[in-house]
Amino acid sequence: MTVYKGLVRVETLAGKPTYVDVTNEVADIVSWSGIREGVVHCISCHTTCAVYSQEFDHDMTPAGDTFMQADLSDGLDRVFPEQRDWKTYRYPGLRHFEEVEGWPDAEAYLPGGDRTLLWNGDAHLRSVLVGGSQTFEVAGGRLEMNGLASIFFVDFDRTRERTRKLRVVVMGE
């Protein structure tokens, strides 16, 4: 069995969940792998991000999300409302803040010591519900997707812009 690893970098936005169609990037990595038959695993490197497959939706909201993405966000907001105060979730707790404040790059996470920038309990819970990885078929040397299906990477953490990573592992013969 052969294993080939690739990486997709995803730029995310502040202020709302960021959905990115990564289907073409995953298909390219499958092609570069040289593997003809097997599977491809898409794995988020972050605890506030998820990977899922869904039909590509051609309709867009004024905010730039497809209707399917907006509906998913709306549904998840009913299950895990956006964290807006200290009472919404137990996380993050005092020990977590103290730990982050001791990191060498603490200013990147808490500019000016603003602890509200760690209010992302909803993002962590949403990513658990959607899932941090997905597996797809490789057939005939290509990513095998059904019809309009696409692979989406979503960052539910809206606290700041970032560069996120998606690991892509192709296994097979």
C-alpha positions as CSV (number, residue, x, y, z in Angstrom):
1,M,0.0,0.0,0.0
2,T,1.2,3.5,-0.8
3,V,0.5,6.6,1.4
4,Y,0.7,10.1,0.0
5,K,0.2,13.2,2.1
6,G,-0.8,16.7,1.0
7,L,-1.9,19.9,2.7
8,V,-4.5,22.5,1.8
9,R,-4.2,26.0,3.3
10,V,-7.5,27.8,3.8
11,E,-7.8,31.6,4.5
12,T,-10.7,32.3,6.9
13,L,-12.6,35.4,7.8
14,A,-13.5,37.1,11.1
15,G,-17.1,37.8,12.1
16,K,-18.8,34.7,10.6
17,P,-18.2,31.0,9.8
18,T,-16.0,30.6,6.7
19,Y,-17.0,27.9,4.2
20,V,-14.5,26.9,1.5
21,D,-15.0,24.4,-1.3
22,V,-11.8,22.4,-1.3
23,T,-12.9,19.7,-3.8
24,N,-10.4,20.8,-6.6
25,E,-7.5,21.0,-4.2
26,V,-8.3,17.5,-2.8
27,A,-8.7,16.1,-6.4
28,D,-5.3,17.6,-7.4
29,I,-3.6,15.9,-4.4
30,V,-5.2,12.6,-5.4
31,S,-3.9,13.0,-8.9
32,W,-0.4,13.9,-7.7
33,S,-0.4,10.8,-5.5
34,G,-0.3,8.4,-8.4
35,I,-2.7,6.1,-6.4
36,R,-5.2,4.5,-8.7
37,E,-7.5,2.7,-6.2
38,G,-8.0,3.5,-2.5
39,V,-9.2,6.2,-0.2
40,V,-8.5,9.8,0.5
41,H,-8.8,11.1,4.1
42,C,-9.5,14.8,4.6
43,I,-8.6,15.9,8.2
44,S,-8.9,19.3,9.8
45,C,-5.9,20.3,11.9
46,H,-8.1,22.6,14.1
47,T,-10.6,22.0,16.8
48,T,-13.0,24.7,15.6
49,C,-13.1,23.5,12.0
50,A,-14.9,20.7,10.2
51,V,-15.0,18.8,6.9
52,Y,-18.1,17.6,5.2
53,S,-19.5,16.7,1.8
54,Q,-22.7,18.2,0.4
55,E,-24.2,19.1,-2.9
56,F,-22.9,22.3,-4.4
57,D,-25.5,25.0,-4.1
58,H,-25.8,27.6,-6.8
59,D,-27.8,30.2,-4.9
60,M,-25.9,32.7,-2.7
61,T,-26.8,35.0,0.3
62,P,-25.8,38.7,0.2
63,A,-23.0,37.6,2.7
64,G,-21.5,35.3,0.1
65,D,-22.6,31.9,1.5
66,T,-24.6,29.4,-0.4
67,F,-28.1,28.8,0.8
68,M,-27.0,25.3,2.1
69,Q,-24.2,26.9,4.1
70,A,-26.5,29.6,5.5
71,D,-29.1,27.0,6.4
72,L,-26.4,24.9,8.2
73,S,-25.2,27.9,10.1
74,D,-28.7,28.8,11.1
75,G,-29.4,25.3,12.3
76,L,-26.2,25.0,14.3
77,D,-26.9,28.4,15.8
78,R,-30.1,27.0,17.2
79,V,-28.3,24.1,18.7
80,F,-25.2,26.0,19.8
81,P,-25.8,29.7,19.9
82,E,-23.0,32.1,19.3
83,Q,-21.0,32.8,22.4
84,R,-21.6,36.5,23.3
85,D,-21.0,36.7,27.0
86,W,-19.5,34.9,30.0
87,K,-22.8,33.0,30.7
88,T,-23.3,31.3,27.3
89,Y,-20.9,28.4,27.9
90,R,-18.6,27.2,30.7
91,Y,-15.7,27.2,28.2
92,P,-13.3,29.0,28.2
93,G,-12.7,28.9,32.0
94,L,-10.3,30.8,34.1
95,R,-7.5,28.2,34.0
96,H,-7.7,28.2,30.2
97,F,-7.3,32.0,30.1
98,E,-4.4,31.8,32.4
99,E,-2.7,29.1,30.3
100,V,-3.2,31.1,27.1
101,E,-1.9,34.2,28.7
102,G,1.3,32.3,29.5
103,W,2.0,31.3,25.9
104,P,4.9,32.9,24.1
105,D,2.5,34.2,21.4
106,A,-0.3,35.2,23.8
107,E,-0.7,38.6,22.2
108,A,-1.8,36.8,18.9
109,Y,-4.7,35.2,20.8
110,L,-5.5,37.9,23.3
111,P,-4.5,41.3,21.7
112,G,-4.4,43.8,24.5
113,G,-5.4,41.1,27.0
114,D,-8.9,41.0,25.6
115,R,-10.3,37.7,27.0
116,T,-13.5,38.0,24.9
117,L,-11.4,37.0,21.9
118,L,-11.5,33.4,23.2
119,W,-15.3,33.3,23.2
120,N,-15.5,30.5,20.7
121,G,-17.1,27.7,22.7
122,D,-19.9,27.5,20.0
123,A,-17.2,26.9,17.3
124,H,-15.7,24.0,19.2
125,L,-19.1,22.4,19.8
126,R,-20.3,22.9,16.2
127,S,-17.1,21.3,14.8
128,V,-17.7,18.3,17.0
129,L,-21.2,17.9,15.7
130,V,-20.2,18.3,12.0
131,G,-17.0,16.3,12.3
132,G,-13.3,17.0,11.8
133,S,-12.6,14.5,9.0
134,Q,-14.2,12.7,6.0
135,T,-13.1,9.8,3.8
136,F,-13.7,9.5,0.1
137,E,-13.1,6.9,-2.6
138,V,-10.2,7.1,-5.1
139,A,-11.1,5.2,-8.3
140,G,-9.2,5.1,-11.6
141,G,-6.7,7.6,-10.1
142,R,-9.4,10.2,-9.5
143,L,-11.4,11.5,-6.5
144,E,-14.7,9.8,-6.8
145,M,-17.5,12.2,-6.0
146,N,-21.2,11.7,-6.9
147,G,-22.7,14.3,-9.2
148,L,-22.9,17.7,-7.6
149,A,-21.2,16.6,-4.4
150,S,-18.3,18.8,-3.1
151,I,-16.0,18.8,-0.2
152,F,-16.2,21.7,2.2
153,F,-13.9,22.9,4.9
154,V,-15.6,25.2,7.4
155,D,-14.1,27.3,10.2
156,F,-16.8,28.0,12.8
157,D,-14.5,30.3,14.8
158,R,-15.4,33.9,13.8
159,T,-13.1,35.6,16.4
160,R,-10.4,36.5,13.8
161,E,-8.9,35.9,10.4
162,R,-6.5,33.0,10.1
163,T,-4.7,30.6,7.8
164,R,-6.1,27.1,8.5
165,K,-4.8,23.7,7.4
166,L,-6.5,20.6,6.0
167,R,-4.4,17.4,5.9
168,V,-5.1,15.2,2.9
169,V,-3.9,11.6,3.1
170,V,-4.3,9.3,0.1
171,M,-3.9,5.6,0.7
172,G,-4.1,2.7,-1.8
173,E,-2.4,1.1,-4.8
